Amino acid sequence: MFFFALFLSLITIVSTSVLALASGENSFEKIIQNELDFYQQNKFLSEEEKIENIIRLYFVLKAEQMKTYNKDFRFSDFYNYNSKNKKSLEFISNKTKLQKEIRKKNNTTVLWQNITLDFVSTEVSDNIAKIKVYEKYEFILDTSDRHISGKGLEYVVTMQKYDNKWLIDDIITNSSFDEAFKESGIDIDKTIANMNTSPLYNKQVLEKEIEVLSNENYSNLTSDWTSQSLNTSNVFAYALTYALSYNPRFYSYAGLGGDCQDFGSQCLWFGFGGENTQTAINDHDWPMIEESTNRDWFQGSTYLDCDTSWIRVEEFDDYITSGGTGKNGPYGSVISGISYARKGDIIQVDWTGNGYFDHTFVVDSVVYSSTYGSRTMSDIYVSAHTADVRSDLMSDLGFSSSSTFRTLQINGTGQD
């Protein structure tokens, strides 16, 4: 017992190693319960040490919930269900359940998973504690044919001590999806049922979109002005490198409304030949654009050393679609849905279907055998910031049945 407790106190938790100690699901849950009791009653640890070990156990159980399809684990021993923030706690549990049900629906199996927790801060005052922790969850699904996928999310966990036990009182994340659905909740049954008919999940050619494409030219434009194509291999390499570990040379907006479009712009910047040095970034060197009428597109290492078209979802869409012949900066076309997504493109999502697009994903790769024009969530690998995603299939992410999508095809960047 002492060795197992000491093992859990490590910053990096390999949950598959934990599972090896259990002969079955009931044994696993029993071990977690025993460890939880051990930490709650431990007189040798400081309050900070107790709290951080309890949080680690919570994330181990959450990860196992994601890969165990035939059982829902009990989280009630971690939660204070008398909290005024009960809705928040229920949302986090339901989101985990939704992601599990989607994996089950897609008939995917977790072959390997690993959790790394970085405790940014732990503050304890009397019977109240506030913990900021970053979870990096890496995994391999049996459908994966290339790299380790991953997700990263920052949590602010509030805990309160009741009857000499530390219980989770509230959980807040830096995910725009969570912000959109925290109050209204997620209709899990409706979302899963929607997967049976949605072209986002099932292969079917969208004839209307094909007709639109046949009447427009989406190839690189040519004129006296210089156009450069996107190096999608560089987009892929940058996305995998910095999806879960932010590039320190750029300012991060993760705590200021989200860093998703900033990351999307960074990937395109590098794909267009950006030099990944502090000097080049702060000087806004090409392919960044500065001091150009209505076509600025840049970001440096400090707060708001940028043009907002670089960091805002809706403004980036306007920027891309207003570019082209004779104009500086990246340009392309917008197509509803995801069936025409290509490696290096941008997919934006409107979480609630209210007409306002909230979030940006970078398409880092597509399934080799998939067909352009009929691609689905099971064909498209994406990376993103806030919430952080590293080369994960869209079908594994868990969207609401009300969410809508558009693809920004990136056709090049111009310089006059």
Summary of the structure (lengths in Angstrom):
residues: 416
radius of gyration: 22.7
end to end distance: 68.3
largest distance: 75.9
contacts: 1320
relative contact order: 0.13
helix: 33%
strand: 26%
